[in-house]
Amino acid sequence: MAEFDLTIRGGTVATAGDVARCDVGIRDGRIVALAAELPAGTRDVDATGRLVLPGGVDGHCHMDQPGGDGSRMADDFLTATRSAVFGGNTTVIPFAAQAQGQSLRDAVAAYHASADGKAFVDYAFHLIVADPTPAVLGQELPALVEKGYTSLKIYMTYEGMKLDDRQILDVFEAARATGAMVMVHAENSDCIAWLTERLEREGKTAPAFHGTSRPQVVEREATHRAIALSELSDLPILIVHVSGAEAAEQIRWAQGRGLRIYAETCPQYLFLDANDLAAPGFEGAKCICSPPPRDKANKERIWEALTNGVFQVFSSDHAPYRYDDAEGKKLKGEAASFRYVPNGVPGIETRLPLLFSGGVRTGRMSLSRFVEVTSTNPAKMYGLYPRKGTIAVGSDADLVIWDADREVTITNSILHHDVDYTPYEGQVVTGWPVTVISRGEVVVDDGALHAEAGRGRFLPCDRPNPARPKGTRAPLGPSGTFRAELA
């Protein structure tokens, strides 16, 4: 009887800390051995000349999330996780979104029902808190954190979801007491509404004006305010989908003071820009997301922030709406104002190849940094490490074999989501995930799916932040501010 169920042989193994030629031995879905030469397994996979990386952990993606405006996402848990695994992701963390008047427990139950029997890869849930009543924060949230729902997201914009500063402080206080991680969508809602109304009065309603209605200052102000509320509450927070250099400067400033401010950016801010929003006709709607893609000079600043450590996480923010669909981007028709176009772009399958090609292959970032921001750090941030996010003895055998030299032209026809476009159509990337292994099972190999829907498991998460009793403070850093604990 073979010592291993599966042996990956001859590959170059990369983690967030090391790169080495190494065989990987897998048994019962876990990594049990790492060595220069391992015995044959029941099955061997030859990775000679290829890279062996931890499976991607996409810590920010939306699936089957209903919109309050009548819109409908194109991807459910089956199509979204299918697309994810073809893109080299073995863990996804979508959102269980609370509606106004709904309990958090009911929201979680509804999303479990949506996911059951459909997911191809393992998944956890973030909570979206849109109605922070005393019962939600005092009873439901603590109970859900105990059950493994240890991260939540709040919005500073969007009608029906936005919280005011006092509500944000209430959520931060509850998160601090329970040890939960809070993600913040930072844009100033009142400024956006004020600008939108003036643009519409001037007849400036085309998709390009979506960016005009959300200039960098509204993201910068909200980011600064979120940092201030975090400092006041003594709570680590993660500011998500940072698009602007000005917001990144606020985050860098906070980190320099020792505040525990983490940040995330996404492919659309590195590979799209304002010109894509200004495409002819209604085509720019394909790239409407919030915050919006900015100018080309800004893209370079976001690249710098990703490579120099301001950002800890690189996520897709996959928000899939079909373009030619009355429940998607054309919800109100092509003549409607940009404000009625559902916000979001698809990208769960292209996240890793785009960053590998644009970052690793160009020399902008090391292979280990790529692993860190796409797999290890999100696993740490959301309480899944070291089960996920690394290649180590005892970790789940979630591994991706990459052909670092494979050149692929991204077209929607090769992708596996249920969206009718990709905003990255025609972009050429070098480096592609060719074999994907989830818990020791080969689920994708050279373009073919070898897995059944429903094999993905729900993952209860550990607390990423130890809860501290009321009245206690974090250790002070040398400047008198709270010491950073960056991943």
Stockholm file with secondary structure:
# STOCKHOLM 1.0

chainA/1-487         MAEFDLTIRGGTVATAGDVARCDVGIRDGRIVALAAELPAGTRDVDATGRLVLPGGVDGHCHMDQPGGDGSRMADDFLTATRSAVFGGNTTVIPFAAQAQGQSLRDAVAAYHASADGKAFVDYAFHLIVADPTPAVLGQELPALVEKGYTSLKIYMTYEGMKLDDRQILDVFEAARATGAMVMVHAENSDCIAWLTERLEREGKTAPAFHGTSRPQVVEREATHRAIALSELSDLPILIVHVSGAEAAEQIRWAQGRGLRIYAETCPQYLFLDANDLAAPGFEGAKCICSPPPRDKANKERIWEALTNGVFQVFSSDHAPYRYDDAEGKKLKGEAASFRYVPNGVPGIETRLPLLFSGGVRTGRMSLSRFVEVTSTNPAKMYGLYPRKGTIAVGSDADLVIWDADREVTITNSILHHDVDYTPYEGQVVTGWPVTVISRGEVVVDDGALHAEAGRGRFLPCDRPNPARPKGTRAPLGPSGTFRAELA
#=GR chainA/1-487 SS CCSCSEEEESCEEECSSCEEECEEEEETTEEEEEESSCCCCSEEEECTTSEEEECEEECSBCCSCCCTTSCCCSCCHHHHHHHHHHTTEEEECCEEECCTTCCHHHHHHHHHHHHTTTCSSEECCEEECSCCCHHIIIIIHHHHHHTTCCEEEEESSSTTTBCCHHHHHHHHHHHHHHTCEEEEECCCHHHHHHHHHHHHHTTCCSTHHHHHHSCHHHHHHHHHHHHHHHHHHTCCEEECSCCCHHHHHHHHHHHHTTCCEEEEECTHHHHCCHHHHTCTTTGGGGGCCSSCCCCHHHHHHHHHHHHTTSCCEECCCBCCCCSSCTTTTTTTCTTSCGGGSCCCBCCTTTHHHHHIIIIITTTSSCHHHHHIIIIIHHHHHTTCTTTSSSCCTTSBCCEEEEEEEEEEECCGGGCCSSCSCCTTTTCEEEEEEEEEEETTEEEEETTEECCCTTCCCBCCCCCSSCCCCTTCCCCBCTTSSBCCCCC
#=GC SS_cons         CCSCSEEEESCEEECSSCEEECEEEEETTEEEEEESSCCCCSEEEECTTSEEEECEEECSBCCSCCCTTSCCCSCCHHHHHHHHHHTTEEEECCEEECCTTCCHHHHHHHHHHHHTTTCSSEECCEEECSCCCHHIIIIIHHHHHHTTCCEEEEESSSTTTBCCHHHHHHHHHHHHHHTCEEEEECCCHHHHHHHHHHHHHTTCCSTHHHHHHSCHHHHHHHHHHHHHHHHHHTCCEEECSCCCHHHHHHHHHHHHTTCCEEEEECTHHHHCCHHHHTCTTTGGGGGCCSSCCCCHHHHHHHHHHHHTTSCCEECCCBCCCCSSCTTTTTTTCTTSCGGGSCCCBCCTTTHHHHHIIIIITTTSSCHHHHHIIIIIHHHHHTTCTTTSSSCCTTSBCCEEEEEEEEEEECCGGGCCSSCSCCTTTTCEEEEEEEEEEETTEEEEETTEECCCTTCCCBCCCCCSSCCCCTTCCCCBCTTSSBCCCCC
//
